[in-house]
């Protein structure tokens, strides 16, 4: 089995602040990894380097066997921490647009897929609403659809549960599991250990920009 992500000795600074230091990480294909750590620990910086939004100062980084996420962008789904939808666009049109950007054919199959997904997350009646008319939680679910619509091989979710009520948290948890069961590699970051424990098979803990733990959940449980 190949590796979805390989990082070796990755370092990233912002002026005098060291955000990530000496990051060595291997994420096997088909695994479900949780990045855990307090806010400001370096989780989002690590994810942004994986996504080639930021570039490391030094070290090696490979994503889906390529030298950069840019070379595999249509095979990756990404939910950033700063949420954003095109406010004036209607929901179904926004999702169709996002699907096309990821290389999907703009035909009836894409429209059907959008409509199936909206039904699945309880937004079936929102297709014609403008994105700005949706609540924060609904916008978040819309963005999750945009992230997985094109059936990517690698899904990266940055704090996907923040701002969701318990019902939508459970729904999202089930959807993440479903993506993983379909054979996709999933990484998500959280600062809540319980969320990671409930879903992940592997946990990477980051503290002050360094990796302090990198083990299967079962190993961590038996140790503590």
Secondary structure, DSSP 8 states (H G I E B T S, - for coil): --EEEEEEEEEEEETTEEEEEEEEEEEETT-EEEEE--TTSSHHHHHHHHTTSS--SEEEEEETTBS-GGGGGGGEEEE-SS----TTSBHHHHHHHHHHHTT---SHHHHHHHHHHHHHTT-GGGTTSBGGGS-HHHHHHHHHHHHHTT--SEEEEESTTTT--HHHHHHHHHHHHHHHHTT-EEEEEES-HHHHHHH-SEEEEEETTEEEEEEEHHHHHHH-
